[in-house]
């Protein structure tokens, strides 16, 4: 019985580690996408300001 408990504990630990690594990867991807979205919105804001300055002249 003790052996079965130890085996399941090891399997559970391995599974938890695998799922945690997937979660970390997803969090990193989400952070990268957020940074890309911020950069794109800043570029759009800069281009809008440039167009406004051109139209004023």
BADO-439474 format. One record per residue: residue number from 0; residue in one letter; x, y, z of N, C-alpha, C in turn. Coordinates in pm, whole numbers, plus 50000, padded with zeros to 5 digits. Atoms other than C-alpha are relative to their C-alpha. Layout:
N
PT	NUM	A	X	Y	Z	X	Y	Z	X	Y	Z
...
***
This chain:
57
PT	0	X	50082	49880	50000	50000	50000	50000	50087	50127	50000
PT	1	X	49909	49886	49994	50283	50238	50086	50065	50027	49864
PT	2	X	49937	49986	50132	50446	50172	49749	49904	50068	49903
PT	3	X	50100	49939	50087	50123	50263	49567	49987	50149	50031
PT	4	X	50009	49859	49962	50098	50588	49763	50120	50079	49949
PT	5	X	49878	49932	50045	50458	50679	49679	49998	50016	49847
PT	6	X	50006	49994	50146	50408	50598	49310	49902	50109	49956
PT	7	X	50097	49898	50037	50096	50814	49290	50049	50140	50037
PT	8	X	49943	49871	49962	50273	51095	49475	50100	50047	49894
PT	9	X	49900	49966	50102	50558	51086	49222	49931	50037	49869
PT	10	X	50073	49969	50123	50317	51075	48926	49929	50135	50010
PT	11	X	50067	49872	49980	50119	51365	49071	50097	50117	49995
PT	12	X	49898	49894	50001	50435	51570	49122	50049	50028	49857
PT	13	X	49957	49984	50140	50548	51509	48764	49891	50071	49920
PT	14	X	50111	49938	50072	50205	51601	48629	49984	50147	50039
PT	15	X	50011	49862	49954	50190	51916	48842	50113	50085	49940
PT	16	X	49888	49927	50059	50536	52022	48721	49977	50027	49852
PT	17	X	50028	49984	50143	50433	51968	48358	49894	50108	49978
PT	18	X	50107	49901	50015	50113	52169	48398	50048	50140	50039
PT	19	X	49945	49870	49961	50299	52448	48578	50088	50059	49890
PT	20	X	49915	49950	50108	50550	52472	48293	49915	50051	49883
PT	21	X	50091	49953	50105	50264	52500	48041	49939	50135	50039
PT	22	X	50059	49875	49951	50108	52774	48254	50101	50115	49988
PT	23	X	49896	49896	50012	50439	52965	48264	50018	50042	49854
PT	24	X	49985	49969	50142	50473	52941	47886	49884	50084	49950
PT	25	X	50117	49923	50041	50118	53069	47836	50006	50142	50055
PT	26	X	49988	49867	49940	50182	53359	48073	50104	50084	49926
PT	27	X	49897	49928	50076	50500	53453	47884	49947	50044	49864
PT	28	X	50057	49966	50129	50317	53444	47551	49899	50114	50013
PT	29	X	50099	49894	49978	50036	53659	47689	50070	50133	50026
PT	30	X	49926	49878	49971	50288	53911	47820	50064	50056	49873
PT	31	X	49942	49955	50127	50466	53924	47482	49893	50062	49910
PT	32	X	50107	49947	50083	50135	53978	47303	49954	50135	50052
PT	33	X	50040	49873	49940	50046	54255	47546	50100	50109	49965
PT	34	X	49897	49903	50035	50378	54428	47481	49992	50038	49852
PT	35	X	50014	49972	50143	50330	54395	47105	49879	50090	49975
PT	36	X	50121	49918	50017	49980	54542	47134	50027	50143	50045
PT	37	X	49967	49866	49953	50114	54835	47336	50088	50073	49899
PT	38	X	49911	49941	50099	50388	54896	47080	49921	50042	49876
PT	39	X	50082	49969	50118	50134	54884	46796	49912	50121	50027
PT	40	X	50087	49886	49969	49903	55128	46973	50081	50128	50010
PT	41	X	49914	49882	49995	50194	55365	47036	50035	50045	49858
PT	42	X	49969	49966	50139	50287	55348	46666	49880	50066	49935
PT	43	X	50121	49941	50056	49927	55422	46572	49980	50141	50053
PT	44	X	50015	49867	49941	49918	55716	46812	50100	50097	49938
PT	45	X	49898	49916	50062	50243	55851	46666	49962	50036	49856
PT	46	X	50037	49972	50139	50115	55818	46309	49881	50095	49994
PT	47	X	50116	49909	49996	49788	55992	46401	50046	50142	50030
PT	48	X	49948	49868	49967	49979	56280	46558	50072	50060	49879
PT	49	X	49930	49953	50120	50195	56303	46245	49902	50046	49893
PT	50	X	50100	49962	50099	49888	56315	46021	49931	50130	50041
PT	51	X	50063	49878	49954	49732	56586	46238	50091	50119	49975
PT	52	X	49906	49889	50023	50045	56798	46212	50007	50035	49851
PT	53	X	49996	49977	50143	50050	56755	45834	49875	50074	49955
PT	54	X	50126	49937	50041	49685	56855	45802	49991	50144	50049
PT	55	X	50001	49863	49948	49743	57167	46014	50082	50093	49912
PT	56	X	49911	49916	50081	50013	57290	45777	49937	50031	49870
***
